[in-house]
Amino acid sequence: MLIRIVRMTFQEDKIEDFLVIFNLSKGKIREFEGCQHLELLRDKNAHNVMLTYSYWLSEHHLNTYRNSALFKITWAATKVLFSDKPVAFSSERVEVV
């Protein structure tokens, strides 16, 4: 299992635009082969910072999604809303307590 976290900082006046994009695409992303979980988080102290937190069966599944038309369209619409460069990283679970 691969855990993918993407931290995005948005222009203050573009937050609602992003939420529309996310709400239109979240079902399709969740249905994408290999996606086990997707949620959207907001930084408690910075209203314009959002994170996506997703589980993928494998890096191959994530890369297949990242090469898909769905990702390309969604990312193109999202990245123009940023006020800072996004930070993304992939992790694997070491231990569950």
C-alpha positions as CSV (number, residue, x, y, z in Angstrom):
1,M,0.0,0.0,0.0
2,L,1.2,3.5,-0.9
3,I,0.1,6.6,1.0
4,R,0.2,9.8,-1.1
5,I,0.0,13.2,0.5
6,V,-0.1,16.4,-1.5
7,R,0.0,19.8,0.3
8,M,-1.4,22.7,-1.8
9,T,-1.4,26.4,-0.9
10,F,-4.1,28.3,-2.7
11,Q,-4.6,31.9,-3.5
12,E,-7.1,33.1,-0.9
13,D,-9.7,34.1,-3.5
14,K,-9.4,30.7,-5.3
15,I,-10.2,28.3,-2.5
16,E,-13.9,27.9,-3.5
17,D,-12.8,27.3,-7.1
18,F,-10.6,24.4,-5.9
19,L,-13.4,23.0,-3.8
20,V,-15.6,22.9,-6.9
21,I,-12.9,21.1,-8.8
22,F,-12.4,18.6,-6.0
23,N,-16.0,17.9,-5.5
24,L,-16.5,17.3,-9.2
25,S,-13.5,14.9,-9.5
26,K,-13.4,13.1,-6.1
27,G,-15.9,10.3,-7.0
28,K,-14.0,9.6,-10.2
29,I,-10.7,9.5,-8.4
30,R,-12.1,7.2,-5.7
31,E,-13.3,4.9,-8.4
32,F,-10.0,4.8,-10.2
33,E,-8.4,1.4,-10.2
34,G,-6.1,1.0,-7.3
35,C,-7.4,3.9,-5.2
36,Q,-8.4,2.7,-1.8
37,H,-9.1,5.9,0.0
38,L,-9.2,9.7,-0.7
39,E,-9.8,12.5,1.7
40,L,-9.3,16.3,1.7
41,L,-7.8,18.0,4.7
42,R,-7.4,21.7,5.6
43,D,-4.6,23.1,7.7
44,K,-6.2,24.3,10.9
45,N,-4.1,27.4,11.1
46,A,-3.9,28.3,7.4
47,H,-7.3,28.3,5.7
48,N,-5.8,28.4,2.2
49,V,-3.7,25.2,2.7
50,M,-5.3,21.9,1.7
51,L,-3.9,18.4,1.6
52,T,-5.1,15.4,-0.2
53,Y,-4.5,12.1,1.6
54,S,-4.9,9.0,-0.5
55,Y,-4.2,5.2,-0.4
56,W,-3.1,3.4,-3.5
57,L,-2.6,-0.4,-3.9
58,S,0.8,0.3,-5.5
59,E,3.1,2.9,-7.0
60,H,2.0,1.5,-10.4
61,H,-1.6,2.3,-9.7
62,L,-0.8,5.8,-8.6
63,N,1.4,6.3,-11.7
64,T,-1.4,5.0,-13.9
65,Y,-3.7,7.6,-12.4
66,R,-1.1,10.3,-12.7
67,N,-0.8,9.5,-16.4
68,S,-4.6,9.5,-17.0
69,A,-6.7,12.1,-18.7
70,L,-8.6,12.5,-15.4
71,F,-5.5,13.6,-13.6
72,K,-4.2,15.8,-16.4
73,I,-7.5,17.7,-16.6
74,T,-7.9,18.0,-12.9
75,W,-4.3,19.0,-12.2
76,A,-4.3,21.6,-15.0
77,A,-7.4,23.3,-13.5
78,T,-6.0,23.1,-10.0
79,K,-2.4,24.3,-10.4
80,V,-3.4,27.7,-11.7
81,L,-5.0,28.3,-8.3
82,F,-1.8,27.9,-6.3
83,S,-0.1,30.7,-4.4
84,D,2.9,28.5,-3.7
85,K,4.5,25.4,-5.1
86,P,2.8,22.1,-4.0
87,V,4.6,19.5,-2.0
88,A,3.9,15.8,-2.7
89,F,5.3,12.7,-1.3
90,S,4.6,9.0,-1.2
91,S,4.9,6.9,2.0
92,E,4.4,3.4,3.2
93,R,3.0,2.4,6.5
94,V,5.7,1.1,8.9
95,E,3.5,0.5,12.0
96,V,-0.1,0.9,13.1
97,V,-0.7,1.3,16.8
